[in-house]
Amino acid sequence: TDGKRLFIAKKNVPVARGPRALSERERQVLALVSVGHSDKSAAYELGIAEGTVAGHLHAGLKKLGLSSTADLGLLRAALGEP
């Protein structure tokens, strides 16, 4: 009524659940993509469709709290993996 507005700040809890939340297939797809395989190459290697690889890749990145495959490469480098 007096024209003032109040803002309340709340700290957000991170949504990344970590590598234990990944399924076995998501781990396989992320491992291949992180070392430079394309979706098509990973699909051939795993014997699944390219669209399925894209789905596993998207789900795995979301579970790790990453937004792109470039972030996946940076994470791998930060962990000291070749």
N, C-alpha and C positions, 0 to 999 in steps of 0.2 A: 504494500500500500504506500510505502514511502519512496518507492522507486529504486531501492538498493537491491543488489543481487549478491548472493552468497555463493561461493564456490567451495566445494569440499574436495580435498585431495586424498586419494587412497592409493597406496602402493599396490601395484599389480604383481601377483605371483607369476613367475615364469611358467610357460606352458610346455617347455621342452621336457620330455620324459626320459630321454637318454636311450642308449643303444639296447638296453634290455627290453625295451618296449617293441623293438623291431621283430618282425617275423623272420623266419629263416630265409625266405625268398627275397624279402626286402633287403636283408643283409647282403645276399649274393648280388643283387642288382646294384646296390650302392657301392659295393666293393669294386665291381667291374667298371662302373661309371667314374668312380673316383680315380682310377688309374688311366683313364682316357678313352675307354670304350664308348662308342656311340650307342644310342638305343637299339639300332639295328644290329650292331655287332654283339651287344649283350644278349639280345633276343636269340641270335643264332647260337651263341655259346651255351645258353641255358635251355634251348629247345622250346622257347615260348614265343608268343606273338609280340611284335613290336609295341602294340598298344598296351599289352599286359605289362611290359617293362616300364612304359611311361606311367602306368597306374601305380606300380610298386615304387617307382622312383618318387613320384609325388607324395605318396603316403609316407614313405621313409623320411623324406626331407621335412615333412610337416611334423612327424614325431620327434625329430631331432631339433626342431625349431629353426631350421635353415630355410632360406628363400630361393636358393639356386644351386646348381651343381658347382658353380665357382666357389661358393661357401663350403661345399663338401671337400673340394681340393684344399682349401685353406685349413680346414679342420684336420685333414689328414697330415698336412705339413706341420701344423702346430703340435700334433701328437708325435712327430718325429718318425712317421712311417714313410718308407721310400715310395 
